[in-house]
Amino acid sequence: MEENTPISERENVLRFAAAHFRGAMQYDDLLREKILNQPVPNIDRKDARKFQRLLRTSDALSLLLVIWKGTAVEQLVPFQSGPSPLNAHGLAVTLAEHPADVAKITSRIREFSIAAEAYGLLKRLDGHQKLVKLEATPLLEEFLVELARRNLHDTAAS
């Protein structure tokens, strides 16, 4: 950042950063409060800890939002030609900056989707060929609505 940047621009950057960190903290707090404290049947403690670590990342929130939005759009206008793009590979192709990154990102999204399904945030549905469609659940909808409500309340208060 240049030294001659006006104070108001720096203040805007600081406000943006503060709002971003508040949002991340609210996500983590609500996730622990409403989702991660629930018992998960048929999952051992080691996997439960791994799943919790995956779900507590900022990437997880981004993926949950993309899948939630994609599910809502598909409910309004069903995807009709070929497999749904709401699968690990389709999302990885969209998110990868380089084709060489697709396999790594696909693997990461698959791990994330298994964790999110274990806690009831997503459904993994057998789809076209080997592709597993990812779909938001009502619990994810409730979670995101509450997160937005808290974020808006906190933003209005500050």
C-alpha positions as CSV (number, residue, x, y, z in Angstrom):
1,M,0.0,0.0,0.0
2,E,1.4,3.4,-0.9
3,E,2.2,5.8,1.8
4,N,0.1,8.6,0.3
5,T,-3.1,6.6,0.4
6,P,-5.8,8.8,1.9
7,I,-7.0,7.9,5.4
8,S,-10.6,7.3,4.2
9,E,-9.4,4.6,1.8
10,R,-7.4,2.9,4.5
11,E,-10.4,3.2,6.8
12,N,-12.5,1.5,4.1
13,V,-10.0,-1.4,3.8
14,L,-9.9,-1.8,7.6
15,R,-13.8,-1.8,7.8
16,F,-13.9,-4.4,5.0
17,A,-11.3,-6.6,6.8
18,A,-13.1,-6.3,10.1
19,A,-16.5,-7.2,8.5
20,H,-14.8,-10.2,6.7
21,F,-13.3,-11.5,10.0
22,R,-16.5,-10.9,11.9
23,G,-18.3,-13.0,9.2
24,A,-15.8,-15.8,9.5
25,M,-16.1,-15.8,13.2
26,Q,-19.9,-15.8,13.0
27,Y,-19.7,-18.8,10.6
28,D,-17.4,-20.7,12.9
29,D,-19.4,-19.9,16.0
30,L,-22.8,-20.8,14.5
31,L,-21.3,-24.0,12.9
32,R,-20.0,-25.1,16.3
33,E,-23.3,-24.1,18.1
34,K,-25.8,-25.6,15.6
35,I,-24.1,-28.3,13.6
36,L,-20.8,-29.7,15.0
37,N,-22.2,-30.3,18.5
38,Q,-24.8,-32.8,17.1
39,P,-24.0,-36.5,17.3
40,V,-23.0,-38.0,14.0
41,P,-24.1,-41.7,13.8
42,N,-21.6,-44.3,12.3
43,I,-18.7,-41.9,12.3
44,D,-15.7,-42.5,14.6
45,R,-14.0,-39.7,16.6
46,K,-11.0,-39.5,14.2
47,D,-13.3,-39.0,11.2
48,A,-15.5,-36.6,13.1
49,R,-12.5,-34.4,13.9
50,K,-11.3,-34.5,10.3
51,F,-14.8,-33.6,9.1
52,Q,-15.0,-30.7,11.6
53,R,-11.7,-29.3,10.5
54,L,-12.9,-29.4,6.8
55,L,-16.2,-27.7,7.6
56,R,-14.5,-24.9,9.7
57,T,-12.6,-23.5,6.7
58,S,-13.5,-20.4,4.8
59,D,-13.5,-22.6,1.6
60,A,-16.2,-24.7,3.2
61,L,-18.5,-21.7,3.6
62,S,-17.9,-20.7,0.0
63,L,-18.7,-24.2,-1.2
64,L,-21.8,-24.4,0.9
65,L,-23.0,-21.1,-0.5
66,V,-22.3,-22.2,-4.1
67,I,-24.1,-25.6,-3.6
68,W,-27.1,-23.9,-1.8
69,K,-27.5,-21.4,-4.6
70,G,-27.1,-24.0,-7.3
71,T,-29.7,-26.3,-5.7
72,A,-32.1,-23.4,-5.5
73,V,-31.6,-22.6,-9.2
74,E,-31.9,-26.3,-10.2
75,Q,-35.2,-26.5,-8.3
76,L,-36.6,-23.6,-10.4
77,V,-35.0,-24.6,-13.7
78,P,-34.0,-28.3,-13.8
79,F,-30.7,-29.0,-15.6
80,Q,-31.8,-31.1,-18.6
81,S,-28.8,-32.0,-20.7
82,G,-26.3,-34.4,-19.2
83,P,-25.1,-34.5,-15.6
84,S,-25.8,-31.7,-13.2
85,P,-22.9,-29.3,-12.8
86,L,-23.4,-29.6,-9.0
87,N,-20.9,-32.3,-8.5
88,A,-17.3,-32.4,-7.3
89,H,-15.8,-32.5,-10.8
90,G,-18.1,-29.8,-12.2
91,L,-17.4,-27.5,-9.3
92,A,-13.6,-28.2,-9.6
93,V,-13.6,-27.3,-13.3
94,T,-15.3,-24.1,-12.5
95,L,-13.0,-23.2,-9.6
96,A,-9.7,-24.3,-11.0
97,E,-7.4,-21.6,-12.3
98,H,-5.4,-24.2,-14.3
99,P,-6.6,-27.5,-15.8
100,A,-3.8,-29.2,-13.9
101,D,-5.5,-28.3,-10.6
102,V,-8.9,-30.0,-11.4
103,A,-8.0,-33.4,-9.9
104,K,-6.7,-32.0,-6.7
105,I,-9.7,-29.6,-6.3
106,T,-12.1,-32.5,-7.1
107,S,-10.6,-34.6,-4.4
108,R,-10.8,-31.8,-1.9
109,I,-14.5,-31.1,-2.8
110,R,-15.3,-34.8,-2.4
111,E,-13.8,-34.9,1.1
112,F,-15.7,-31.7,2.0
113,S,-19.0,-33.1,0.6
114,I,-18.6,-36.3,2.7
115,A,-18.0,-34.2,5.8
116,A,-21.0,-31.9,5.0
117,E,-23.2,-34.9,4.3
118,A,-22.2,-36.5,7.7
119,Y,-23.5,-33.4,9.4
120,G,-26.7,-33.1,7.3
121,L,-25.7,-30.0,5.4
122,L,-25.6,-31.7,2.0
123,K,-27.0,-34.8,0.2
124,R,-24.8,-36.7,-2.1
125,L,-27.0,-38.3,-4.8
126,D,-25.9,-40.9,-7.3
127,G,-26.0,-39.2,-10.6
128,H,-25.1,-39.6,-14.3
129,Q,-22.3,-42.2,-14.6
130,K,-19.9,-41.9,-11.7
131,L,-20.8,-38.3,-10.9
132,V,-22.4,-37.7,-7.5
133,K,-24.7,-34.8,-7.5
134,L,-24.4,-32.4,-4.5
135,E,-27.6,-30.9,-3.1
136,A,-28.3,-28.5,-0.3
137,T,-30.5,-29.8,2.6
138,P,-33.2,-27.9,4.6
139,L,-30.7,-27.8,7.5
140,L,-28.2,-25.9,5.3
141,E,-30.9,-23.5,4.3
142,E,-31.8,-22.9,8.0
143,F,-28.1,-22.5,8.9
144,L,-27.4,-20.0,6.1
145,V,-30.6,-18.0,7.0
146,E,-29.5,-17.8,10.6
147,L,-25.9,-16.8,9.6
148,A,-27.2,-14.0,7.4
149,R,-29.6,-12.8,10.1
150,R,-26.7,-12.7,12.6
151,N,-24.4,-11.0,10.1
152,L,-27.0,-8.3,9.2
153,H,-27.8,-7.7,12.9
154,D,-24.1,-7.4,13.7
155,T,-23.5,-5.1,10.7
156,A,-26.4,-2.8,11.7
157,A,-25.1,-2.6,15.2
158,S,-21.6,-1.5,14.2
